[in-house]
Amino acid sequence: MKFNYGKIFLLGIGFFGVSVIWGIYNAFVPIFLSEKFGLAAGWIGFFMTLDNIAALLIQPPVGAWSDKLRTPIGRRMPFILIGAPLGALAFGVIPLVSVLPLFVACTSTLLLSMALWRTPVVALMPDITPSQYRSQANGIVNFMGGVGAIVSFLGGSALYKLNPAFPFWLGSALVILSALLVFIFIREPKDYAESPEETPGMLASLKEVMQDADKSAIRLLLAIFFWFLGYTAIEAFFTLYSVKHLGLSEADGAGLLGHLSLFFVLFALVAGFIGSRIGRRVSISIGLVLLSILIAWMYFMSPATLITPLAKIPVLGTVRVISLFLMGAGISWALININSLPMVVDMVDLARVGTFTGLYYLFSTLSAIAGPNINGLIIQFSGNNYNSIMLTAPIFMVFALILMRGVRRGEIVIQE
């Protein structure tokens, strides 16, 4: 198996489509829930976890299923070709709905269909990449995902001002295009790694990880849980934080997230190379320290200071003081996120990559369910103080940092 940059960039197009959908969803669905349907922060937090509940129930078993599936077009492709079009159709209808039950039906269809194909498209990366190049490959894939986030936040912000439905229609078109390009240009390996014995499923693998004398795997999975607990909570409420705490418009709030995504993209490839040079665990730990400091610093700064304009730049729009913190957060998140999945999949053989990719998403999804709910209740019980999320998130990052100190496996494995 050889490393091919072109193939990885093409695979990244699939992750690009996923990121466009979730960027637009996270930026504007909370606004619909608050302004169109009048839901309180606690209920918005619960609603924003429904995608993760769907992912929790679907993604891990789908990952294990895709390990065992054999079809003429591959073991991952069938999930992509079914899930992407269904998700695109449901996503395009969301902004047109004005009745809450129908809104829930559309979002539920989106969530189920997206959960069906996310793990298989991510599992394709280690399928076609040797271990020693997986941090770099994950950097490329996340680079493309970050480009999708930039398109969703910056492009979506501009389109939202014209018509709130336009960002959603853009997302639908791009996710169909990205899925088609992956199908046309990516060829799955024909010689799948097979275990001499029946490979354990996701639950059996989880039990094995928990009972292993070496606690590296379970510590890493728990660290993933804690850092996503902080990050996803901020992501779910950031647009409302921008409106309610900073006094900006919905579109400007989404644009600020674009600043974070831009620097995540710019640093994604670099983070992969750093992980291959100084080690994945060290890279992740540095990212956790930096991200904790930046978020906590934002909590103690006044809204007037944070929104002070510094410059106006084409594409980026108005760059404010808070933009600098978000750009630093993007760099920090790249160090963490780019190197975590390769650590997980390099703890097992190739036959179980899909299963352990599912475990990665199990813990990150459990976290994404808990995070918005916990922080939504904190916001509600603190008198709708949306700044409170900037205080709780660093605490979760510190827990993750402590757990990472005990991780001893998951670094590069040289393959012949």
N, C-alpha and C positions, 0 to 999 in steps of 0.2 A: 504494500500500500504506500503510495507516494503522496507528498503534500502538493496540492495544486491551488495556488492563490486564486486563479480565475474561478474554479469551482466553488471555493468558499465564498467569494463575493456574490456569485449567483445564488448560492444557498441563503446568503444574508438577505436577499430580496424577499424571501419568505418571511423572515423575521421583521423586515421593513413593513410588510403588510399588517402583521400582528400589531406592531408598535403604533402605526397610524390609527388603527381602530381604538386601541386602549388609550392613546393620548387624547383623542377627541372625546372619548367616553368619559374619562376622568376629569377633563377640563369643563365640560358643559352639562353633563347629566346632573351633577349636584346643583347647578344653577336652575335647571328645569324643575328639580324636586323642590327647591326652596321657593322660587318665584312663581312657577306655574301651578304647583300642587300644594304649596304652603306647608311642607313638612318641617318638623323641628330637627335640630342637629343630630340628636340621637337616632331618629328614624332615617335620616340621610346616611349616617354612618352604617346602619344596618343594611340599607338598600345597596350601598356601595360595596358591601361584602358578598352580595348574591353571586357575582361573577366568580368569586373565590370559592364559595360553597359548591357551585357547579363544577369548578375545576378540581376541588378536593374529591368529589365523588367520581369524576370521569378521568382526569389526567393520569393518575398513577396506574389504574388498571389498563388504560389505553396504552401507556408506555410498555407495560408487560405484554399486552396482547400483540403490539406491533413487533416485539422481539420474536414472537413465535409465528406470526403471519407470513405466508409465502404466496405471492401472486405474480403473474407475468410482469407487472409494472413495479414490483418491489414490495417491501413490507411496510414502508412508511407512506408511500404515495396515495394509497386508497383513502386514508384518513384526510389528507390534504384536499383531495379532489371532491370529497363530500362536504367537509366542514366549511371550507372557505366560501363557496357560493351561497350556502345557507346563511352564514354569518353576515355576508355582504348585503343580502336581501333584507334581513331583519334590521340591520343597522341603518339602512336608508330610510326606513319607515319611522324610526324612533322620533325624530323632530316634528313629524306631522301629527302625532297622536296628542289629543287633549284630554282624554279620559284615563284616569290612573290605572284601572284594571287592564285596559288595552296596552297602556305603556309598559306595564309589568309583563304582559304576554310577549311583547316585542323584545324587550330586554332579555327575558328568559330564553327565548329562541336564540338570540345572539350569543348569550353566555354558554349555552349547551353546545352550540355548533363550534364556537371558538375553542372551547375546552377539548373538543374532539380532535383537533389537528395541531394544537400547540406543541405537545410533547413529541409527537412524531417528527415535526419539522426541526425541533431542537436536537433530537436524537440523531438526525442525519449528519450533524457535524462530526461527532466522534466516529460515526460509521465510516466516513471517508477521510479521516485525518489521523495520522500516527500520534501517539501520546506526546512526544516531545514538541509537537507543533500545536497542541490543543489550546494553550493559552493564547497564542497568536491568532489561531483560527477563531476562537471565541471572541477575541478582540475585533476581528473583521466582521463577524456576525452581529455583534453588538454595535459596531460602528454603523452598520446598515440599519439596525433597529433604532439607533440614535438619530439617524437621518430621518427615519419615519416619525420619530417624536418631534423633531424640529418642524417637519412638514405639518404635523397635526397641531402644534402649538402656535407657530408663527403664521403658517398658511391658514390654519383654522381660525386664528384670531382675526386675520384680515377678512376672511370669508364670512365669519359670524357677524361682522358689522354690516355686511350687505344683506345677509339673510341667515338666520340661525340654522336653517336646514342645509346650507351649502357645505359646511365642513363634513357633515355626515355623508352626503352624496359623494364628496371627494374620497372619503375613506372607503366607501363601498367599491368605487371604481378601482382604487389602487390595490385593494386586497384581492380582487379577482385577477387583476393584471399580474400581481406578484406570484400568486399561486400557479398561474399558467406558465410563467417564466421558469419557475422551479421545476414544474413537470416536464417542460420541453428540454431544458438544458442539463438537469442533474440526473445522472444515471446511478442508481443504487448498486452497491457491490453484489455480484452474483454468488460469491463464495462467502456466505454468512458464517461467523464463528459459532460453532456448535459445541456445547458441553457434552462430555461423554455420559453424564447423568442428566436427568431431568432438572432444568434450572428452576430454582425456587421463585415463586411469584413475589409480588410486592410486599404482602403481609409477612410471608415467610422470611423475606430479606430483611424487613424491619426488625423482626424478632431476632434474627441472626446478628444484626448490627448491635442491638441492645445487649445481647448476651456475650458478645465478643470481649475477650480479656483486654484487647487493645481498644480503648474507648475513643480513638481518633475519629471514626466515622460518626458516632452518635454526638460527639462534641461539635464536630463540624456542622452537622444537620441542625443541632440546637442553636449554634451561632447564627446560621442562616435564618432560623426562626426569629431570633432577637433583632438582627439588623433590618430584616424586612418589617418587623413590628413597628420600628420607628419610621422607616422610609415610606412605606405604603400609607401610613396614617397621614403624613404630611402631604403626600401626593393626592390623596382623596379629598382633602379639605383645603388645598392651597388656593384654589380660585376663590372660594368663600373667604378664606383668610385675607386675600388681597382686597376683596370688596368690603368685608365687615371691619377688618382691623386697619388695613392700610388706606382705605377710602378710594381705591382705584376702580375702574370699570371691569366687567367680566372679561372683555377682550384683552385689556392690559394685563390682567392676572394670568391669563393663558400665555400671553407673550413672555412674561417673566419665566415661566416654566421652559419656554423655548431657549432662554439663555443658559439654563442648567443643561438642557439636552445638547445644545451646541458644543459645550465644553466636554460633556461626556463623549460625544462623537469625536472631537478633536484629540482626546486623550485615550480613546478606546484601544487603538492599535499600540500606542506607547505602553499602556498598562499591561497588555499581553506580553510585550517584550521584557518589561520590567519583571513580571512574574517569572519568566523563563530564566532571567539572569540572577535575581536576588532571592528567588523562591516565592511560591504563591502565598504561603502563610504570612511571611513578612510583609509582602505587598498588601494583603488584605488588612493586616493589623495597622499599617501606616494609614490606609484609607479610613479605617474606623476612627482613629485618633483625630485626624483632620476633620472628618465630617462632624464628629461630636462637638469639636471646638467651634466650628462655623455656625452650626445650628443654635447652640447655646448662646453664642454672641448675638445672633439676630434677636433672641428673646429679650435681651436687656437693652436693645436700641429702640429709640422712639420711632413711631410711624413716620413722623415728619422727616427724620434723618434718613430712614430707609428709602423713602420715595423721592429723595432729592435727585433731580436729573443731573447727569454728568455729561452726557453727549447724546447726539442723535445719529445713528448709524444706519445706512441702508440695510434692509432685510431685518436687522435686529430691532429697529425702531429706537425708542428712548431707552438708553442705558442709565439705570439709577444706582444708588449706593447698594441697594439690596441685590442688584444684578451681580456685583462683584462677589458677594457671598454665595450666590447661586452658581456662579461659574466655578468657584472653588469647590462647591459641593458636587458639581458634575465631575470634576477631576477625581475627587475622593471616591465617588460612587463607582467610577470606572475601575479604580484599583481594587475595589471590593468585588464588584459584580463580574468583571471579566475573568477573574481568577478562581471564582468559587465553583462553577459547574465543572471545569476541568479537574479540580481537586476531587469532587465527588465521583466522577466516572473513572478516574484513575485509581480508585480503590478496589475496582473489580475487573474481571476479564471482559472481552468484547461481547460475549454472548449475553451479558446482563446489563449492557449499557442502557438500554431502554428502561429496564426495571429501576436502575439507580437514578436515571434521569427523572423517573416518576417519583422516587423518594425525595429528590431535590425539590420537585414541585409540590410534593405533599407538605413538606415543612414550610416552604415559602408561602404556600396557599393557606395553611393553617394560620400563619402569621398575618397574612393579608385579610383573613376573616376577623381575627382578634383586634388588629390595629385600628381600623376605622371605628369599630364598635366601642373599644375602650376610649379612644380619643373623642368620639362623638359624645359619649356620656360625660367625659371630663369637660368638654366645651359647654355642654348644656348645664351641668351642675356648677360651673364657674361663672354663671351669668352670661353665657354666650361669648366668653373670652376666647376668641380663635387663636390668640397668641400662645395659649397654654400648650398647643401641640409642639411648639418650639422648645419647651422645657422638658417634656416627657420623652421625646425622641432620643436625645443624647444619653439618657439613662439606659435605654434599651441597647444602644450602641456599646456602652461600657460593659454590659453583661456579655455581649457577643465577643468583645475583645478578651475578656477573662477566659471564656470558653476556648478561644483560638489558641491560647497559650499551651493547651494540652494536646493539640493536634500534631501528630507525628507522621502521618501518611498523606498520600494524595499529591505528592510532588511528581515531577516528570519521570516517566518510565521509558527508558530507551528501548525501542523495538527494532528488531533486525529487519 
